[in-house]
Amino acid sequence: MSAIKILARVLTARVGPHIELAVETESGEVLKVLATEDQVDRLVDELEDMLHAPAGPEEGGPPDAA
């Protein structure tokens, strides 16, 4: 597993039936992935749940790996 990087930005683009997610780190590294609309919808749901959940005991730290 690679070291955790700090997120700089996320860009999206439609590519045919998929959505391209480009994730850029502060150091300039870019990872591009293709996702289905359903996958992006589930990602949005997870992020919304996380944003509306009470803060955990280690607020501000990175989450545990899945």
TAGI-V881070 format. One record per backbone hydrogen bond with DSSP energy under -0.5 kcal/mol. CO is the residue of the C=O (numbers start at 1). NH is the residue of the N-H. Records with the same first field share a line. If there is no record, write none. Layout:
BEGIN
CO = NH, NH
END
This chain:
BEGIN
6 = 26
9 = 24
11 = 22
13 = 20
15 = 18
18 = 15
19 = 35
20 = 13, 22
21 = 23, 33
22 = 11, 24
23 = 31
24 = 8, 9
25 = 28
29 = 25
31 = 23
33 = 21
35 = 19
36 = 40
37 = 41
38 = 42
39 = 43
40 = 44
41 = 45
42 = 46
43 = 47
44 = 48
45 = 49
46 = 50
47 = 51
48 = 52
49 = 53
50 = 53
56 = 59
58 = 61
END
